[in-house]
Amino acid sequence: MKPIVVLGSGLAGYTLVRELRKLNSEIPITVVSKDSGDYYSKPTLSNAFAQNKSPESLVLTPAAAMAAQQQFTLLANTEVRAIHRAERRLDTTAGPIEYDKLVLAIGADPIRIPLQGDADVLSVNDLADYARFRDRLKSAQSVAIMGGGLIGCEFANDLALAGYKVSVIDPGPYPIAGLLPEQAGRQLLEPLQNMGVSWHFGNAAQVVHASGQSFQLTLTDQTIVSADVVLSAVGLRPRIQLAKEAGLSVNRGISVDEKLQSSDQAIFALGDCAEINGQTMPYVLPIMHAARALAKTLNGQEAAVAFPYMPVVVKTPAHPIAVLPVPRDAAGSWEVLEQGQGVKMGFFNPQKEMIGFALTGEYAKERSEMTARCKAKS
């Protein structure tokens, strides 16, 4: 019997394996991982340094223990070179692998900004990246972060808390502009500035030159920013190349329907690499809901994923934030509901129903109440 093969050992891949094992203890499963296959929580990478967490301490379950607990075959440190759809076979660095069903949970890559100069720019997208970043910080006092979105601001808070001088550079007008309305996003400015973070909005790094043991960044307005370490946190791009080369339908991500099925009925995708009915959903809660639905489908009980309202918690303890993101094309407007040590805002559609919210500071703890309010009007 050919196995269900899962490519990827991150949150998406391992959550799917766990959910499938709850339903079926007999079905053969093979997990192919390009790294060690150790299980850890990727969202912790952006707030682990101030807690002095080593890469090893972030591992929740070692690969061998995970494979034994969930009864699957693990091929670690294995690259997939090609998918042969007609034969349902993978070409890998460990040899050919046949599959009955294939699940792509291969994640996303950091977006690389073209830079002039002798740039040595780091990004943190996995444990190995975190280990390199942590090693570089040992002899550093300052960090320049390219990107003032969710991940950039989480890193800025964490590094400032650890005592580093932090500069944040972003072409947008205010922090986390892709998720938050302006009044909510600007709430982060002063609390992080009070911790030693300097903001450079409406700007991008153009040139990065080594200067001794540190770097000088020239911004678009010709401002010079000096830093010992440069971190890129400008976002992630779904890994679609393998699927594209196999002839699967791709857009921003690997195109799948509400059953997480791709344009090939034997191949599915979930997590950061997937585009579900036209939307990428790179957060923990959507991944978990998708994995539960896909496990049912793979077990012979076809199930469409249904996403409830799922707020995102931003890990900026200097000024807590919770947001229920609004689709970019949503009709409606933001309204201030309350303000004090932070702000409470709701996004209302033309029918005056709240379909999104942004909570900062003292209001961030109200996310469950606000989520329920959205549900009542959905």
Helices and strands as residue ranges (DSSP letters): E 4-7, H 11-23, E 29-32, E 39-40, G 42-47, G 56-58, E 59-61, H 63-70, E 73-75, E 80-84, E 89-92, E 95-98, E 101-104, E 108-110, E 121-122, H 127-137, E 142-146, H 150-161, E 165-170, H 182-185, G 186-188, H 189-193, E 197-201, E 205-211, E 214-219, E 224-227, E 229-232, E 236-238, H 241-245, E 254-256, E 267-269, G 271-273, E 274-276, E 279-280, H 284-298, E 312-314, E 321-324, E 333-339, E 343-348, E 354-360, G 361-366, H 367-377
